[in-house]
Amino acid sequence: MWAASCLASCCAACACDACRTVVSGISRRSARIAYCGLFALSLIVSWILREVAAPLMEKLPWINHFHKTPNREWFETDAVLRVSLGNFLFFTILAVLMVGVKNQKDPRDSLHHGGWMMKIICWFILVIFTFFVPNEIVSFYESISKFGSGLFLLVQVVLLLDFVHGWNDKWVGYDEKFWYAALLVVSLVCYLATFVFSGFLFHWFTPSGQDCGLNTFFIVMTLIFVFVFAIVALHPAVSGSILPASVISFYCMYLCYSGLASEPREYECNGLHKHSKAVSTGTLTIGLLTTVLSVVYSAVRAGSSTTLLSPPSSPRAGKPLLPLDKTEAEHDEKEKSKPVAYSYAFFHIIFSLASMYSAMLLTGWSTSVGGSGKLVDVGWASVWVRIVTGWATAGLYVWSLVAPIMFPDREF
């Protein structure tokens, strides 16, 4: 017993030292990556508790106060939602605290980039705290998470549109034959991949002998969007380009695939995962890794987008901000007075919405857990979320092309 106690103390001391070492290594430039790492940690904790916490939670009287104990899947879902709620509260509090930060001289700028040991402790306390809140609060959070997840997907769409338009403008701006040729090659590759992908979708999700009208409708509708994108982008009255149209076409076809792949395993038209009642560890790992990467992408884009997400006063890259003949003290003072490069509040809102989205993925949008067992992101709710997101992507892209024509006096 004494040896075990000493071993536990040593392990705890080593863990604390490791945390201090990691925290001390987080610089101003790596702060955004550190937030992404903390979010990834919350996903791992959710995944672990989803697998092991159910027996313990069944014994907690303020959670299991039912006349008849729910099935194991209910406790698995509840554990994921509570971790997600703690994560949501952590990033939402930071978002509220960061509202109105406009320059690096603001004391809250240091809070955003530093104080990592304190923030990790606060995150841990909030996650533990959520396991003591009533079930009604968790149920309410589950309901609003569906809407928050939809907002997260829409934000990703806006960021993607901003990215592809910026990509196209950069290559066209070089005004060289090589870059025009590269633009054409990438566009053709994206279109080729889109049509080949659609062929696989017809093969996987419209098997012969089955009435799969809904799946056919989803795929055909996406193909119609692809042709509409090309027609609108190449119209003489529209200052569009074929590169954004091809990239958005491929993304919409991917969303269509993602939605169809989320159909219940017992659905006869789901030929890709037909009658598969379990998911491999590799598939689950890829699903979680994709979620983390999508959040990292959104967070980084939230800091680099110059059209929607950055404050109007943000400095532009490559522009000298300080004279070279000032004293060191004046230099430091002006460094602190520089405008922030992105909206800290919006940056944390991205993670708040992503917390909701990850909870919905791990619980099958809280509608299919009981029927799907260990499956992740499976069920008709997930299907319709993906499909509607694809339609919203199509609508936003077409709007980004026609809006300047409809409202020539406004800046888009």
C-alpha positions in Angstrom: 0.0 0.0 0.0 2.8 2.4 0.9 4.7 1.5 -2.3 1.5 2.1 -4.3 1.0 5.5 -2.6 4.6 6.5 -3.4 4.2 5.4 -7.0 1.0 7.4 -7.4 2.7 10.5 -5.9 5.6 10.2 -8.2 3.4 9.8 -11.2 1.4 12.8 -10.2 4.6 14.9 -9.7 5.9 13.8 -13.1 2.6 14.7 -14.8 2.6 18.1 -13.2 6.2 18.7 -14.3 5.3 17.6 -17.8 2.4 20.0 -17.9 4.6 22.8 -16.7 7.1 22.0 -19.4 4.5 21.9 -22.1 2.8 25.1 -20.9 6.0 27.0 -20.7 6.7 26.1 -24.3 3.5 27.8 -25.6 4.5 31.1 -27.3 2.3 33.8 -28.6 2.5 32.4 -32.1 1.6 28.8 -31.0 -1.4 29.8 -28.9 -3.9 28.9 -31.6 -2.4 25.5 -32.0 -2.5 25.1 -28.2 -6.2 25.8 -28.2 -6.6 23.2 -30.9 -4.7 20.7 -28.8 -7.0 21.4 -25.8 -10.0 20.8 -28.0 -8.4 17.5 -29.2 -7.9 16.5 -25.6 -11.6 17.1 -24.9 -12.5 14.8 -27.8 -10.2 12.1 -26.4 -11.7 12.4 -23.0 -15.2 12.2 -24.5 -14.3 9.1 -26.4 -12.8 7.4 -23.3 -15.7 8.3 -21.1 -18.1 7.1 -23.8 -16.5 3.7 -23.5 -15.9 3.3 -19.7 -18.0 5.8 -17.7 -21.5 4.2 -18.0 -21.1 1.8 -15.0 -20.0 4.6 -12.7 -22.7 7.0 -13.9 -25.3 4.4 -13.2 -24.4 4.6 -9.5 -24.7 8.5 -9.3 -28.1 9.2 -7.7 -28.4 12.7 -9.2 -27.9 11.3 -12.7 -29.6 7.9 -12.4 -32.7 9.0 -10.5 -35.2 7.1 -12.8 -37.6 4.5 -11.6 -36.2 2.3 -14.3 -32.5 2.5 -15.1 -31.9 3.5 -18.8 -29.9 1.3 -21.1 -26.1 1.6 -21.3 -26.2 3.8 -24.5 -28.1 6.5 -22.6 -25.3 6.9 -20.1 -22.7 6.8 -22.9 -24.5 9.7 -24.6 -24.9 11.6 -21.4 -21.1 11.3 -20.6 -20.2 12.7 -24.0 -22.8 15.6 -23.7 -21.4 16.5 -20.2 -17.8 16.7 -21.4 -19.0 18.7 -24.4 -21.0 21.1 -22.1 -17.8 21.7 -20.0 -15.8 22.4 -23.2 -18.6 24.7 -24.5 -18.7 26.7 -21.2 -14.9 27.1 -21.2 -14.7 28.5 -24.7 -17.9 30.5 -24.4 -16.5 32.2 -21.2 -13.3 33.0 -23.1 -15.3 34.4 -26.0 -17.3 36.7 -23.7 -14.1 37.9 -22.0 -12.5 38.7 -25.4 -15.3 40.8 -26.8 -14.0 44.2 -27.8 -10.2 43.4 -27.8 -8.8 45.6 -30.5 -5.1 46.0 -29.9 -2.3 44.1 -28.1 -2.1 46.7 -25.4 -5.4 45.4 -24.0 -4.7 43.2 -20.9 -7.0 40.6 -22.2 -4.6 40.0 -25.1 -2.2 38.5 -22.6 -5.0 36.4 -21.2 -5.7 35.0 -24.7 -2.1 34.1 -25.4 -0.9 33.1 -21.9 -1.9 31.8 -18.5 -2.1 28.3 -19.8 -1.8 26.4 -16.5 -4.7 28.4 -15.1 -6.8 27.8 -18.3 -6.1 24.1 -18.2 -7.1 23.9 -14.6 -10.3 25.9 -15.3 -11.1 23.6 -18.2 -10.7 20.6 -16.0 -12.9 22.0 -13.2 -15.6 22.9 -15.7 -15.7 19.4 -17.2 -15.9 17.9 -13.7 -18.6 20.4 -12.7 -20.8 19.3 -15.6 -21.1 15.8 -14.0 -22.9 17.4 -11.1 -25.5 19.4 -13.0 -29.1 18.1 -13.4 -30.1 16.0 -16.3 -32.5 18.7 -17.5 -29.6 21.1 -18.2 -27.8 18.4 -20.2 -31.0 17.7 -22.1 -31.4 21.4 -22.9 -27.8 21.5 -24.1 -28.4 18.5 -26.3 -31.3 20.3 -28.0 -29.4 23.5 -28.7 -26.3 21.5 -29.8 -28.2 20.5 -32.9 -28.6 24.2 -33.9 -25.0 25.0 -32.8 -23.7 22.2 -35.0 -25.5 23.5 -38.0 -24.0 27.0 -37.4 -20.5 25.4 -37.2 -21.0 23.7 -40.6 -22.2 27.0 -42.1 -19.2 28.8 -40.7 -17.0 26.2 -42.4 -18.8 26.8 -45.7 -18.2 30.6 -45.4 -14.6 30.0 -44.7 -14.2 27.6 -47.6 -15.8 30.1 -50.0 -13.4 32.8 -48.7 -10.5 30.5 -49.2 -11.3 29.4 -52.8 -12.0 33.0 -53.9 -8.7 34.1 -52.3 -6.9 31.2 -54.0 -8.3 32.1 -57.4 -7.5 35.8 -57.0 -3.9 35.0 -56.0 -3.2 32.8 -59.0 -4.9 35.2 -61.4 -3.0 38.1 -59.9 0.3 36.6 -61.0 -0.9 37.3 -64.6 1.4 34.6 -66.1 0.6 31.7 -68.5 2.0 29.1 -66.0 -0.5 30.1 -63.3 -3.4 30.3 -65.8 -2.5 26.8 -66.9 -2.2 25.6 -63.3 -5.7 27.1 -62.6 -7.1 25.2 -65.6 -5.4 21.9 -64.6 -6.6 22.0 -61.0 -10.2 22.9 -62.2 -10.2 20.0 -64.6 -8.9 17.6 -62.0 -11.6 18.7 -59.5 -14.4 18.3 -62.1 -13.1 14.9 -63.1 -12.9 13.8 -59.5 -16.5 15.1 -59.0 -18.0 13.1 -61.8 -16.0 10.0 -61.0 -17.1 10.3 -57.4 -20.8 10.7 -58.5 -20.4 7.4 -60.4 -19.3 5.6 -57.2 -22.2 7.2 -55.3 -24.7 5.7 -57.8 -23.0 2.3 -57.5 -22.9 2.3 -53.7 -26.1 3.9 -52.7 -28.6 3.0 -55.5 -28.2 -0.8 -55.7 -30.2 -2.6 -58.3 -33.5 -4.2 -57.2 -34.1 -1.6 -54.5 -36.3 1.5 -54.5 -33.7 4.2 -53.7 -35.4 7.2 -55.1 -34.3 9.4 -52.2 -30.6 8.6 -52.7 -31.0 9.1 -56.4 -32.6 12.5 -55.8 -29.7 13.5 -53.5 -27.0 12.6 -56.1 -28.8 14.1 -59.1 -29.6 17.3 -57.2 -25.8 17.6 -56.4 -25.0 17.1 -60.1 -27.5 19.8 -61.1 -25.6 22.1 -58.7 -22.3 21.3 -60.4 -23.7 22.3 -63.8 -25.3 25.4 -62.3 -22.0 26.5 -60.7 -20.2 26.2 -64.1 -22.9 28.1 -66.0 -23.2 30.9 -63.5 -19.4 31.3 -63.1 -18.8 31.4 -66.8 -21.6 33.8 -67.6 -20.3 37.1 -69.1 -22.1 39.2 -66.6 -20.5 37.4 -63.7 -16.9 38.0 -62.7 -16.5 34.4 -61.7 -13.9 31.8 -62.4 -13.9 28.1 -63.1 -11.5 27.2 -60.2 -13.9 28.1 -57.3 -16.7 26.5 -59.1 -14.8 23.2 -59.5 -13.6 23.1 -55.9 -17.1 23.9 -54.5 -18.5 21.2 -56.8 -16.2 18.6 -55.4 -17.0 19.7 -51.9 -20.7 19.5 -52.4 -20.3 16.0 -53.9 -18.2 15.0 -50.8 -21.0 16.3 -48.5 -23.5 14.2 -50.5 -21.3 11.2 -50.0 -20.9 12.0 -46.3 -24.7 12.2 -45.9 -25.4 9.0 -47.7 -22.7 7.2 -45.8 -24.4 8.2 -42.6 -27.6 6.4 -43.4 -28.6 3.6 -41.0 -26.8 0.4 -41.5 -30.0 -1.6 -41.9 -31.2 0.7 -44.7 -31.3 -1.4 -47.9 -30.0 1.4 -50.1 -26.8 1.9 -48.0 -24.7 -0.5 -50.0 -21.4 0.9 -48.7 -22.1 -0.2 -45.1 -24.9 -2.6 -45.6 -25.9 -4.5 -42.4 -22.7 -3.5 -40.7 -23.5 -3.3 -37.0 -20.1 -2.2 -35.7 -17.5 0.3 -36.6 -13.7 -0.4 -36.5 -11.4 1.5 -34.3 -9.6 2.8 -37.4 -12.9 4.2 -38.8 -13.7 5.8 -35.4 -10.2 7.3 -35.2 -10.4 8.7 -38.7 -13.8 10.3 -37.9 -12.4 12.0 -34.8 -9.3 13.0 -36.6 -11.4 14.6 -39.4 -13.3 16.5 -36.8 -10.1 17.9 -35.2 -8.7 18.8 -38.6 -11.9 20.6 -39.6 -11.8 22.6 -36.3 -8.1 23.4 -36.8 -8.9 24.6 -40.3 -11.8 26.8 -39.1 -9.7 28.2 -36.3 -6.8 29.1 -38.5 -9.0 30.5 -41.2 -10.8 32.5 -38.5 -7.4 34.2 -37.8 -6.4 34.7 -41.4 -9.6 35.6 -43.3 -9.6 39.2 -44.3 -13.1 39.6 -45.5 -15.4 38.4 -42.7 -13.6 37.4 -39.6 -10.7 39.8 -39.0 -11.3 43.2 -37.5 -11.2 46.1 -40.1 -8.2 47.5 -38.4 -6.1 44.4 -38.6 -2.6 45.0 -40.1 -1.9 43.6 -43.5 1.0 41.2 -43.9 4.2 42.6 -45.4 3.4 46.2 -44.6 5.9 47.9 -42.2 4.2 49.2 -39.2 7.0 50.9 -37.3 9.8 53.3 -38.3 13.3 51.9 -38.0 14.8 54.9 -36.2 12.8 54.8 -33.0 14.2 53.9 -29.7 13.7 50.4 -28.2 11.2 51.6 -25.6 9.1 53.3 -28.3 9.4 50.2 -30.4 8.0 48.0 -27.7 5.2 50.5 -26.9 4.1 50.5 -30.5 4.3 46.8 -30.7 1.8 46.5 -27.9 -0.4 49.1 -29.6 -0.7 47.1 -32.8 -4.2 46.0 -33.7 -5.0 42.3 -33.1 -4.7 40.2 -36.2 -8.1 38.5 -35.8 -11.1 38.5 -33.6 -10.4 36.6 -30.4 -14.1 36.4 -29.5 -15.0 34.8 -32.8 -12.0 32.5 -32.6 -13.4 31.1 -29.3 -16.9 30.9 -30.6 -15.6 28.6 -33.3 -14.5 26.2 -30.6 -17.8 26.6 -28.7 -19.7 25.5 -31.8 -17.2 22.8 -32.6 -17.8 21.4 -29.1 -21.5 21.0 -29.9 -20.7 19.5 -33.3 -18.3 16.9 -31.9 -20.9 15.9 -29.3 -23.4 15.3 -32.1 -20.9 13.2 -34.0 -20.1 11.0 -31.1 -23.7 10.5 -30.1 -25.2 10.0 -33.6 -26.9 13.4 -33.2 -28.5 11.9 -30.1 -31.1 10.0 -32.1 -29.4 6.8 -33.2 -27.1 5.7 -30.4 -29.5 3.1 -29.0 -30.0 1.5 -32.4 -26.5 1.8 -33.7 -24.5 0.8 -30.7 -20.9 2.0 -31.2 -21.5 3.7 -34.5 -20.5 7.3 -34.8 -22.3 9.9 -36.9 -25.0 7.5 -38.2 -28.7 8.2 -38.5 -31.2 10.1 -40.5 -30.6 13.3 -38.5 -26.9 13.2 -39.6 -28.0 12.5 -43.2 -30.2 15.5 -43.5 -27.7 17.8 -41.7 -25.0 16.8 -44.3 -27.4 17.1 -47.3 -28.8 20.5 -46.2 -25.3 21.7 -45.6 -24.4 20.8 -49.2 -27.5 22.7 -50.4 -26.6 25.7 -48.2 -23.0 25.6 -49.7 -24.5 25.7 -53.2 -26.8 28.6 -52.3 -24.0 30.6 -50.7 -21.7 30.1 -53.6 -24.2 31.2 -56.2 -25.1 34.2 -54.0 -21.4 35.2 -53.8 -21.4 35.3 -57.6 -24.7 37.1 -58.3 -24.8 39.4 -55.3 -22.4 42.0 -56.8 -24.6 42.2 -59.9 -27.8 42.5 -57.9 -26.4 45.1 -55.5 -23.6 46.9 -57.4 -23.4 49.7 -54.8 -22.5 47.3 -51.9 -19.1 45.8 -51.2 -19.0 42.0 -51.0 
